Amino acid sequence: MVNFLDTVFRVSNIVICSLIFLYLIGRGGIAGSMLGAAGISAFVIGFAFKDIGENFLAGILLAFNRPFMLGDTVTSGSVEGKVLGISLRETHIKTFDGKDVYVPNGMIIKNPLYNHTRDGFIRKQFVIGLDYGSDVKKAENLVLEVLQSMNGILQKNKGPNAFVNNLGSSSMELNVQIWIDTFDKTFNSSNLVSDAMISCITALDNAGYNMPGDIIELKNYNNDQIKVRKEKHGTI
């Protein structure tokens, strides 16, 4: 922004001083012609480079509003990753699978922007299936005890939470939520979630809880036809 504003003010001063000089020496007609030609040229160039101008103006808005900073983890459209660079035309994002994506600033302005690390807190969650007939409250307390003993998981204002949010066909789904401080570089959020899942599953398994699988029920409404085929062709 400093370089951009410096260029704008420098060019503006040159143009204004040149026009004033022409008027002072009695060449106002030339100055008026220059202004008219400049206006027409600006219209033609603006129409031809509409997309570039759109991204350019969007970059100025992003520079003033600052919805993200370098190093923030953001999601814009289908792109998610860490911001490595910001220019007046595009934003450089490094995805988690190692790709470098240069997103035009106009797309960032038009689409919803998710900043996952602006305030330093991010919530992660996972689901644990419990067998029907299990003591749900005891399971919730057991999971919370495990999470409260883990380093890297916030405990005070944004403590862990566990609750049943869905009744599936073969199990009750226990939704587990934890909060992580993204400014603390001691812990990796992905590894911390993995450790939390393993610890919770191990504790529930040691307490005698079953981790049910999917139950598939097959129904056959053509028993009469199968009996006829068995009589004619033997066992199928």
GIRAUR-V322703 format. One record per residue. N is the residue number from 1. OMEGA is omega in whole degrees, -180 to 180 (* if undefined). D_CENTER is the distance of its C-alpha to the mean C-alpha in Angstrom with 2 decimals. Layout:
N & OMEGA & D_CENTER
N & OMEGA & D_CENTER
This chain:
1 & 179 & 25.99
2 & 179 & 29.30
3 & -179 & 30.38
4 & -179 & 29.40
5 & 178 & 31.30
6 & 179 & 34.19
7 & -179 & 34.54
8 & -178 & 34.41
9 & -179 & 37.04
10 & 179 & 39.21
11 & 179 & 39.34
12 & 179 & 39.90
13 & 180 & 42.75
14 & -179 & 44.38
15 & -178 & 44.30
16 & 180 & 45.58
17 & 179 & 48.30
18 & 179 & 49.41
19 & 179 & 49.76
20 & 179 & 51.67
21 & 179 & 53.93
22 & 178 & 54.75
23 & -178 & 55.65
24 & -179 & 57.82
25 & 176 & 59.83
26 & 179 & 60.37
27 & -179 & 57.96
28 & 178 & 56.00
29 & 178 & 56.19
30 & 179 & 54.44
31 & 178 & 51.71
32 & 178 & 51.28
33 & 178 & 51.13
34 & 179 & 48.50
35 & 178 & 46.36
36 & 179 & 46.77
37 & 179 & 45.97
38 & 179 & 42.90
39 & 179 & 41.69
40 & 179 & 42.25
41 & 179 & 40.65
42 & 179 & 37.54
43 & -179 & 37.30
44 & -179 & 37.77
45 & 179 & 35.36
46 & 178 & 32.69
47 & -179 & 33.08
48 & -178 & 33.05
49 & -177 & 29.97
50 & -177 & 28.03
51 & 179 & 24.64
52 & 178 & 25.19
53 & 178 & 26.23
54 & 179 & 23.24
55 & 179 & 20.85
56 & 178 & 23.31
57 & 177 & 23.37
58 & 176 & 19.60
59 & 177 & 19.64
60 & 178 & 22.28
61 & 179 & 20.33
62 & -180 & 17.31
63 & -180 & 19.96
64 & -177 & 21.53
65 & 179 & 18.68
66 & 177 & 16.58
67 & 176 & 13.16
68 & 179 & 12.10
69 & 176 & 14.48
70 & -179 & 15.20
71 & 178 & 13.70
72 & 174 & 10.57
73 & -174 & 7.30
74 & 173 & 4.88
75 & 178 & 2.86
76 & -175 & 6.27
77 & 179 & 8.08
78 & -177 & 8.24
79 & 177 & 7.38
80 & -180 & 5.13
81 & -177 & 7.51
82 & -179 & 9.85
83 & 179 & 11.61
84 & -178 & 15.23
85 & 180 & 16.97
86 & 175 & 17.26
87 & -179 & 20.20
88 & -180 & 21.64
89 & -173 & 20.78
90 & 177 & 17.53
91 & -178 & 14.66
92 & -179 & 14.73
93 & 176 & 11.59
94 & -179 & 12.49
95 & -176 & 10.62
96 & 175 & 11.40
97 & 171 & 14.21
98 & -179 & 15.87
99 & 174 & 15.37
100 & -177 & 15.67
101 & 177 & 14.01
102 & -174 & 15.56
103 & 175 & 13.77
104 & -177 & 16.41
105 & 178 & 16.00
106 & 178 & 17.25
107 & 179 & 14.32
108 & 179 & 11.96
109 & -176 & 14.60
110 & -175 & 15.01
111 & 174 & 11.56
112 & -179 & 9.45
113 & 179 & 7.32
114 & 175 & 4.90
115 & -174 & 6.58
116 & -171 & 6.56
117 & -176 & 10.01
118 & -179 & 11.94
119 & 177 & 14.47
120 & -178 & 14.46
121 & 177 & 13.76
122 & -179 & 11.21
123 & 175 & 12.41
124 & 180 & 12.85
125 & 175 & 15.12
126 & -174 & 17.42
127 & 176 & 20.40
128 & 178 & 24.04
129 & 178 & 26.72
130 & 180 & 30.03
131 & 175 & 33.33
132 & -176 & 34.98
133 & 179 & 37.66
134 & 175 & 35.80
135 & -173 & 36.01
136 & -178 & 32.52
137 & 178 & 33.10
138 & 178 & 34.45
139 & 178 & 31.48
140 & 180 & 29.07
141 & 179 & 31.21
142 & 179 & 31.40
143 & 180 & 27.65
144 & 177 & 27.31
145 & 179 & 30.16
146 & -177 & 28.50
147 & 180 & 25.19
148 & 179 & 27.16
149 & -177 & 29.01
150 & 176 & 26.07
151 & 179 & 25.28
152 & 178 & 21.76
153 & -179 & 20.93
154 & -173 & 21.34
155 & -169 & 24.46
156 & -176 & 25.68
157 & -179 & 23.66
158 & -178 & 20.62
159 & 179 & 22.60
160 & -178 & 21.85
161 & 179 & 22.47
162 & -179 & 23.75
163 & 177 & 24.85
164 & -178 & 25.75
165 & -180 & 23.53
166 & 175 & 24.94
167 & -178 & 28.33
168 & -179 & 28.16
169 & -177 & 31.15
170 & -178 & 32.01
171 & 170 & 30.17
172 & -176 & 28.67
173 & 178 & 24.97
174 & -179 & 24.46
175 & -178 & 20.93
176 & -179 & 20.36
177 & 177 & 17.88
178 & 177 & 17.72
179 & -176 & 16.37
180 & 176 & 15.93
181 & -177 & 16.68
182 & 177 & 14.40
183 & 179 & 17.23
184 & -178 & 19.61
185 & 178 & 19.65
186 & -175 & 22.27
187 & 173 & 19.95
188 & -174 & 17.20
189 & -179 & 14.64
190 & 179 & 14.91
191 & -179 & 18.67
192 & 177 & 18.97
193 & 178 & 17.48
194 & 178 & 19.82
195 & 179 & 22.72
196 & 179 & 22.17
197 & -179 & 22.28
198 & -179 & 25.36
199 & -180 & 27.09
200 & 180 & 26.67
201 & 180 & 27.91
202 & -180 & 30.78
203 & 179 & 31.84
204 & 179 & 31.90
205 & 178 & 33.80
206 & 179 & 36.31
207 & 177 & 36.80
208 & 178 & 37.83
209 & 179 & 34.84
210 & 176 & 34.40
211 & -171 & 31.14
212 & 173 & 32.04
213 & 179 & 31.10
214 & 178 & 30.82
215 & 180 & 34.21
216 & 180 & 35.23
217 & 178 & 38.37
218 & 179 & 40.39
219 & 180 & 42.97
220 & -178 & 45.84
221 & -178 & 47.76
222 & -178 & 50.27
223 & -179 & 52.50
224 & 180 & 55.71
225 & 179 & 54.86
226 & 179 & 54.02
227 & 179 & 57.40
228 & -180 & 59.25
229 & 178 & 57.61
230 & -180 & 58.49
231 & -177 & 62.11
232 & -170 & 62.42
233 & -178 & 60.51
234 & -178 & 60.55
235 & 180 & 57.57
236 & * & 54.21
